Amino acid sequence: MEEETGYTVEITPEAELFYINVLEYFYSHHSVESAGRKSSELLEQALSLENYSSRGSKEELLKSLGKDHRYLLYHYTKRETIKIIYFIDHQARKVYVTDFFPCAADEKRIIKRSR
């Protein structure tokens, strides 16, 4: 199996906007301390994809885009999660994070957000 360390993680401009939306939610529904911790953990989890980037599950809803999108789940409460959606360019050794998707939202929106 190919070693998957040393990839560069790039958060797309669209994903940055989705991350900001998540931050707004955290800071309006959680304490400042909790929101700060959660926002840091979410970003750290995304950046951790520089090592073993294929560990995420395949995102079947984005299969038609042909980029083999994957996701990691970030649990910010016992019941609430955010999908960190990404794809890998092995040739360029880059991981592109394309979305921070709240799982409580309608999953069909993933397709519209990832085009």
C-alpha positions, 0 to 999 in steps of 0.5 A: 500500500502506498504511503500517504504522508506529506500531502498538502491540504488546500481548503477551496474558497467555497469551503472557506465560506462553508467553514465561516458559516459553521463558525457563525453557527458555533458562536451563536449556539455555543459558549465562546469557549466551546465555539472556539475549541470546536472551530479549532478541532474542525480545522485541525481535523481537516488539516490532518488529511496531510497524512493518510488522506484516504482514510475517509469514507467515500461520499457516494452522493458525489460519485458522479463528479468523478473525483472520488470524493471522501469525507471525515466526520467531525462530531461537535456534540454527541448527535451532531456532525459535520462532514469534511468533504474532500478529494485527493490529487495523488499526482500533485500530492494535494488534498482539496477540502471542498466542503464543511457540511452539517449533517443535519442539513438536507444531504441533497444540498451536498451535490449543489454545493460541490459543483 
